[in-house]
């Protein structure tokens, strides 16, 4: 299995646990009317977790944005550009 498999299994387990816990807590609060009269649907926990995952995916894209931007191209060397022994450090 290795370290990568262990890290992946741990992350999946934590994700399942946190998703279920957040769903249960939000659903419990909704059913008891703590979140207000408009949010009394027992499926609110699923909706909350779904929207939280979408938000986290969006934040991931924002974090990856600077890593995938296109770098400017270096100018092409011309015939006058020389590279020889003189340019090597001594």
FILOSE-258647 format. One record per atom (N, C-alpha, C): atom name; x negated, y, z negated; residue in three letters; residue number from 1. Coordinates in nm, 2 decimals, always signed. Each point is the difference from the previous one (the first is absolute). Last residue first. Layout:
BEGIN
NODE   site     east    north       up   code   pos
NODE     CA        X        Y        Z    ALA   NUM
...
END
This chain:
BEGIN
NODE   site     east    north       up   code   pos
NODE      N    -3.49    +3.12    +1.45    UNK    90
NODE     CA    -0.13    -0.06    -0.02    UNK    90
NODE      C    -0.01    -0.03    -0.15    UNK    90
NODE      N    +0.43    +0.03    +0.37    UNK    89
NODE     CA    -0.06    +0.06    -0.11    UNK    89
NODE      C    -0.14    -0.07    -0.03    UNK    89
NODE      N    +0.23    +0.05    +0.50    UNK    88
NODE     CA    -0.01    -0.09    -0.12    UNK    88
NODE      C    -0.07    +0.07    -0.12    UNK    88
NODE      N    +0.04    +0.20    +0.45    UNK    87
NODE     CA    +0.12    +0.02    -0.09    UNK    87
NODE      C    +0.00    -0.09    -0.12    UNK    87
NODE      N    -0.34    -0.04    +0.35    UNK    86
NODE     CA    -0.01    +0.13    -0.07    UNK    86
NODE      C    +0.11    +0.03    -0.10    UNK    86
NODE      N    -0.02    -0.39    +0.30    UNK    85
NODE     CA    -0.08    -0.01    -0.12    UNK    85
NODE      C    -0.01    +0.13    -0.08    UNK    85
NODE      N    +0.42    -0.01    +0.31    UNK    84
NODE     CA    -0.13    -0.07    +0.01    UNK    84
NODE      C    -0.07    -0.01    -0.13    UNK    84
NODE      N    +0.44    +0.20    +0.30    UNK    83
NODE     CA    -0.02    -0.07    -0.12    UNK    83
NODE      C    -0.12    -0.08    +0.01    UNK    83
NODE      N    +0.27    +0.44    +0.26    UNK    82
NODE     CA    -0.10    -0.10    -0.01    UNK    82
NODE      C    +0.00    -0.06    -0.14    UNK    82
NODE      N    +0.32    +0.31    +0.36    UNK    81
NODE     CA    -0.02    -0.04    -0.13    UNK    81
NODE      C    -0.09    -0.12    +0.00    UNK    81
NODE      N    +0.14    +0.20    +0.40    UNK    80
NODE     CA    -0.11    +0.08    -0.06    UNK    80
NODE      C    -0.02    -0.05    -0.15    UNK    80
NODE      N    +0.34    -0.19    +0.29    UNK    79
NODE     CA    -0.13    -0.05    +0.04    UNK    79
NODE      C    -0.11    +0.08    -0.07    UNK    79
NODE      N    +0.45    -0.04    -0.27    UNK    78
NODE     CA    -0.03    +0.04    +0.14    UNK    78
NODE      C    -0.14    -0.05    +0.03    UNK    78
NODE      N    +0.41    -0.17    -0.36    UNK    77
NODE     CA    -0.14    +0.05    +0.02    UNK    77
NODE      C    -0.02    +0.03    +0.15    UNK    77
NODE      N    +0.48    +0.06    -0.26    UNK    76
NODE     CA    -0.08    -0.10    +0.08    UNK    76
NODE      C    -0.14    +0.05    +0.02    UNK    76
NODE      N    +0.31    +0.14    -0.43    UNK    75
NODE     CA    -0.03    +0.03    +0.14    UNK    75
NODE      C    -0.09    -0.10    +0.06    UNK    75
NODE      N    +0.35    -0.14    -0.38    UNK    74
NODE     CA    -0.13    +0.06    +0.01    UNK    74
NODE      C    -0.03    +0.04    +0.14    UNK    74
NODE      N    +0.50    -0.04    -0.21    UNK    73
NODE     CA    -0.10    -0.07    +0.07    UNK    73
NODE      C    -0.13    +0.08    +0.00    UNK    73
NODE      N    +0.39    +0.02    -0.39    UNK    72
NODE     CA    -0.04    +0.06    +0.13    UNK    72
NODE      C    -0.12    -0.08    +0.06    UNK    72
NODE      N    +0.37    -0.25    -0.31    UNK    71
NODE     CA    -0.12    +0.09    -0.02    UNK    71
NODE      C    -0.04    +0.06    +0.14    UNK    71
NODE      N    +0.49    -0.17    -0.21    UNK    70
NODE     CA    -0.10    -0.02    +0.11    UNK    70
NODE      C    -0.11    +0.10    -0.02    UNK    70
NODE      N    +0.31    -0.24    -0.40    UNK    69
NODE     CA    +0.00    +0.11    +0.10    UNK    69
NODE      C    -0.12    -0.01    +0.10    UNK    69
NODE      N    +0.13    -0.29    -0.40    UNK    68
NODE     CA    +0.02    -0.04    +0.14    UNK    68
NODE      C    +0.00    +0.12    +0.10    UNK    68
NODE      N    -0.04    +0.04    -0.49    UNK    67
NODE     CA    -0.09    -0.11    +0.04    UNK    67
NODE      C    +0.00    -0.04    +0.15    UNK    67
NODE      N    +0.30    +0.33    -0.22    UNK    66
NODE     CA    -0.14    +0.05    +0.02    UNK    66
NODE      C    -0.10    -0.10    +0.04    UNK    66
NODE      N    +0.46    -0.15    -0.09    UNK    65
NODE     CA    -0.01    +0.10    +0.11    UNK    65
NODE      C    -0.14    +0.05    +0.02    UNK    65
NODE      N    +0.17    -0.30    -0.36    UNK    64
NODE     CA    -0.08    -0.06    +0.11    UNK    64
NODE      C    -0.02    +0.10    +0.12    UNK    64
NODE      N    +0.26    +0.12    -0.39    UNK    63
NODE     CA    -0.14    -0.03    -0.04    UNK    63
NODE      C    -0.08    -0.05    +0.11    UNK    63
NODE      N    +0.46    +0.06    +0.08    UNK    62
NODE     CA    -0.07    +0.13    -0.02    UNK    62
NODE      C    -0.14    -0.01    -0.05    UNK    62
NODE      N    +0.26    -0.39    +0.05    UNK    61
NODE     CA    -0.03    +0.06    +0.13    UNK    61
NODE      C    -0.06    +0.14    -0.01    UNK    61
NODE      N    +0.14    -0.21    -0.40    UNK    60
NODE     CA    -0.11    -0.08    +0.06    UNK    60
NODE      C    -0.04    +0.06    +0.14    UNK    60
NODE      N    +0.38    +0.17    -0.21    UNK    59
NODE     CA    -0.12    +0.05    -0.07    UNK    59
NODE      C    -0.12    -0.07    +0.05    UNK    59
NODE      N    +0.42    -0.15    +0.15    UNK    58
NODE     CA    -0.03    +0.13    +0.06    UNK    58
NODE      C    -0.13    +0.06    -0.06    UNK    58
NODE      N    +0.16    -0.41    -0.18    UNK    57
NODE     CA    -0.05    -0.02    +0.13    UNK    57
NODE      C    -0.04    +0.14    +0.07    UNK    57
NODE      N    +0.21    +0.01    -0.42    UNK    56
NODE     CA    -0.14    -0.04    -0.01    UNK    56
NODE      C    -0.06    -0.03    +0.14    UNK    56
NODE      N    +0.46    +0.12    -0.02    UNK    55
NODE     CA    -0.09    +0.11    -0.04    UNK    55
NODE      C    -0.14    -0.04    -0.01    UNK    55
NODE      N    +0.31    -0.33    +0.09    UNK    54
NODE     CA    -0.01    +0.08    +0.11    UNK    54
NODE      C    -0.09    +0.12    -0.03    UNK    54
NODE      N    +0.11    -0.28    -0.35    UNK    53
NODE     CA    -0.09    -0.06    +0.09    UNK    53
NODE      C    -0.02    +0.08    +0.13    UNK    53
NODE      N    +0.32    +0.15    -0.31    UNK    52
NODE     CA    -0.13    +0.01    -0.06    UNK    52
NODE      C    -0.11    -0.06    +0.09    UNK    52
NODE      N    +0.45    -0.06    +0.11    UNK    51
NODE     CA    -0.04    +0.14    +0.03    UNK    51
NODE      C    -0.14    +0.03    -0.06    UNK    51
NODE      N    +0.20    -0.42    -0.09    UNK    50
NODE     CA    -0.02    +0.01    +0.14    UNK    50
NODE      C    -0.05    +0.14    +0.04    UNK    50
NODE      N    +0.12    -0.08    -0.45    UNK    49
NODE     CA    -0.12    -0.07    +0.04    UNK    49
NODE      C    -0.03    +0.01    +0.14    UNK    49
NODE      N    +0.41    +0.18    -0.14    UNK    48
NODE     CA    -0.11    +0.07    -0.06    UNK    48
NODE      C    -0.14    -0.06    +0.04    UNK    48
NODE      N    +0.40    -0.22    +0.12    UNK    47
NODE     CA    -0.02    +0.12    +0.08    UNK    47
NODE      C    -0.12    +0.08    -0.05    UNK    47
NODE      N    +0.13    -0.38    -0.25    UNK    46
NODE     CA    -0.05    -0.04    +0.13    UNK    46
NODE      C    -0.03    +0.12    +0.08    UNK    46
NODE      N    +0.22    +0.08    -0.40    UNK    45
NODE     CA    -0.13    -0.05    -0.02    UNK    45
NODE      C    -0.08    -0.04    +0.12    UNK    45
NODE      N    +0.47    +0.12    +0.00    UNK    44
NODE     CA    -0.09    +0.11    +0.00    UNK    44
NODE      C    -0.15    -0.04    -0.02    UNK    44
NODE      N    +0.43    -0.26    +0.00    UNK    43
NODE     CA    -0.11    -0.03    +0.10    UNK    43
NODE      C    -0.10    +0.12    +0.01    UNK    43
NODE      N    +0.40    +0.00    -0.28    UNK    42
NODE     CA    -0.10    -0.10    -0.06    UNK    42
NODE      C    -0.11    -0.03    +0.10    UNK    42
NODE      N    +0.29    +0.47    -0.05    UNK    41
NODE     CA    +0.00    -0.12    +0.08    UNK    41
NODE      C    -0.11    -0.10    -0.05    UNK    41
NODE      N    +0.11    +0.47    -0.15    UNK    40
NODE     CA    +0.04    -0.12    -0.08    UNK    40
NODE      C    +0.00    -0.13    +0.08    UNK    40
NODE      N    -0.10    +0.53    +0.06    UNK    39
NODE     CA    -0.09    -0.11    +0.02    UNK    39
NODE      C    +0.03    -0.12    -0.09    UNK    39
NODE      N    +0.25    +0.41    +0.00    UNK    38
NODE     CA    -0.01    -0.03    +0.15    UNK    38
NODE      C    -0.10    -0.12    +0.02    UNK    38
NODE      N    +0.09    +0.19    -0.44    UNK    37
NODE     CA    +0.12    -0.08    +0.05    UNK    37
NODE      C    -0.02    -0.03    +0.15    UNK    37
NODE      N    -0.43    +0.04    -0.33    UNK    36
NODE     CA    +0.11    +0.08    +0.04    UNK    36
NODE      C    +0.11    -0.08    +0.07    UNK    36
NODE      N    -0.40    -0.18    -0.22    UNK    35
NODE     CA    -0.05    +0.09    +0.12    UNK    35
NODE      C    +0.11    +0.09    +0.05    UNK    35
NODE      N    +0.08    -0.32    -0.35    UNK    34
NODE     CA    -0.11    +0.09    -0.05    UNK    34
NODE      C    -0.04    +0.10    +0.11    UNK    34
NODE      N    +0.33    -0.39    -0.01    UNK    33
NODE     CA    +0.04    +0.14    +0.02    UNK    33
NODE      C    -0.10    +0.10    -0.04    UNK    33
NODE      N    +0.00    -0.50    +0.01    UNK    32
NODE     CA    +0.04    +0.06    -0.13    UNK    32
NODE      C    +0.03    +0.15    +0.02    UNK    32
NODE      N    -0.15    -0.26    +0.37    UNK    31
NODE     CA    +0.12    -0.07    -0.05    UNK    31
NODE      C    +0.05    +0.06    -0.13    UNK    31
NODE      N    -0.41    +0.16    +0.19    UNK    30
NODE     CA    +0.11    +0.03    +0.08    UNK    30
NODE      C    +0.13    -0.06    -0.05    UNK    30
NODE      N    -0.41    -0.11    -0.21    UNK    29
NODE     CA    +0.03    +0.14    -0.03    UNK    29
NODE      C    +0.13    +0.04    +0.08    UNK    29
NODE      N    -0.17    -0.43    +0.09    UNK    28
NODE     CA    +0.06    +0.01    -0.14    UNK    28
NODE      C    +0.04    +0.14    -0.03    UNK    28
NODE      N    -0.23    -0.07    +0.40    UNK    27
NODE     CA    +0.13    -0.06    +0.01    UNK    27
NODE      C    +0.07    +0.01    -0.14    UNK    27
NODE      N    -0.45    +0.13    +0.03    UNK    26
NODE     CA    +0.09    +0.10    +0.06    UNK    26
NODE      C    +0.14    -0.05    +0.01    UNK    26
NODE      N    -0.31    -0.30    -0.18    UNK    25
NODE     CA    +0.01    +0.12    -0.09    UNK    25
NODE      C    +0.09    +0.10    +0.07    UNK    25
NODE      N    -0.11    -0.39    +0.25    UNK    24
NODE     CA    +0.09    -0.03    -0.12    UNK    24
NODE      C    +0.02    +0.12    -0.09    UNK    24
NODE      N    -0.29    +0.05    +0.38    UNK    23
NODE     CA    +0.14    -0.03    +0.04    UNK    23
NODE      C    +0.09    -0.02    -0.12    UNK    23
NODE      N    -0.46    +0.04    -0.08    UNK    22
NODE     CA    +0.06    +0.13    +0.03    UNK    22
NODE      C    +0.14    -0.01    +0.05    UNK    22
NODE      N    -0.24    -0.40    -0.09    UNK    21
NODE     CA    +0.02    +0.08    -0.13    UNK    21
NODE      C    +0.07    +0.13    +0.03    UNK    21
NODE      N    -0.12    -0.27    +0.37    UNK    20
NODE     CA    +0.11    -0.06    -0.07    UNK    20
NODE      C    +0.03    +0.08    -0.13    UNK    20
NODE      N    -0.38    +0.13    +0.26    UNK    19
NODE     CA    +0.13    +0.02    +0.07    UNK    19
NODE      C    +0.12    -0.05    -0.07    UNK    19
NODE      N    -0.43    -0.09    -0.19    UNK    18
NODE     CA    +0.04    +0.14    -0.01    UNK    18
NODE      C    +0.13    +0.03    +0.08    UNK    18
NODE      N    -0.18    -0.44    +0.03    UNK    17
NODE     CA    +0.04    +0.03    -0.14    UNK    17
NODE      C    +0.05    +0.15    -0.01    UNK    17
NODE      N    -0.17    -0.15    +0.41    UNK    16
NODE     CA    +0.12    -0.06    -0.03    UNK    16
NODE      C    +0.05    +0.03    -0.14    UNK    16
NODE      N    -0.42    +0.16    +0.12    UNK    15
NODE     CA    +0.10    +0.07    +0.08    UNK    15
NODE      C    +0.14    -0.06    -0.03    UNK    15
NODE      N    -0.38    -0.21    -0.20    UNK    14
NODE     CA    +0.03    +0.13    -0.06    UNK    14
NODE      C    +0.11    +0.08    +0.08    UNK    14
NODE      N    -0.15    -0.41    +0.18    UNK    13
NODE     CA    +0.07    -0.02    -0.12    UNK    13
NODE      C    +0.04    +0.13    -0.07    UNK    13
NODE      N    -0.27    +0.03    +0.38    UNK    12
NODE     CA    +0.13    -0.05    +0.04    UNK    12
NODE      C    +0.09    -0.02    -0.13    UNK    12
NODE      N    -0.46    +0.10    -0.05    UNK    11
NODE     CA    +0.08    +0.12    +0.05    UNK    11
NODE      C    +0.14    -0.04    +0.03    UNK    11
NODE      N    -0.29    -0.35    -0.12    UNK    10
NODE     CA    +0.03    +0.09    -0.12    UNK    10
NODE      C    +0.08    +0.12    +0.05    UNK    10
NODE      N    -0.15    -0.29    +0.33    UNK     9
NODE     CA    +0.10    -0.07    -0.08    UNK     9
NODE      C    +0.04    +0.09    -0.12    UNK     9
NODE      N    -0.36    +0.14    +0.27    UNK     8
NODE     CA    +0.13    +0.01    +0.07    UNK     8
NODE      C    +0.11    -0.06    -0.08    UNK     8
NODE      N    -0.43    -0.03    -0.17    UNK     7
NODE     CA    +0.04    +0.14    +0.00    UNK     7
NODE      C    +0.14    +0.01    +0.07    UNK     7
NODE      N    -0.21    -0.42    +0.01    UNK     6
NODE     CA    +0.05    +0.03    -0.14    UNK     6
NODE      C    +0.05    +0.15    -0.01    UNK     6
NODE      N    -0.19    -0.14    +0.41    UNK     5
NODE     CA    +0.13    -0.07    -0.02    UNK     5
NODE      C    +0.05    +0.03    -0.14    UNK     5
NODE      N    -0.42    +0.16    +0.11    UNK     4
NODE     CA    +0.10    +0.07    +0.08    UNK     4
NODE      C    +0.14    -0.06    -0.02    UNK     4
NODE      N    -0.38    -0.21    -0.20    UNK     3
NODE     CA    +0.03    +0.13    -0.07    UNK     3
NODE      C    +0.11    +0.07    +0.08    UNK     3
NODE      N    -0.01    -0.54    +0.05    UNK     2
NODE     CA    -0.10    +0.11    +0.00    UNK     2
NODE      C    +0.06    +0.13    -0.06    UNK     2
NODE      N    +0.14    -0.49    +0.15    UNK     1
NODE     CA    +0.08    +0.12    +0.00    UNK     1
NODE      C    -0.09    +0.12    +0.00    UNK     1
END
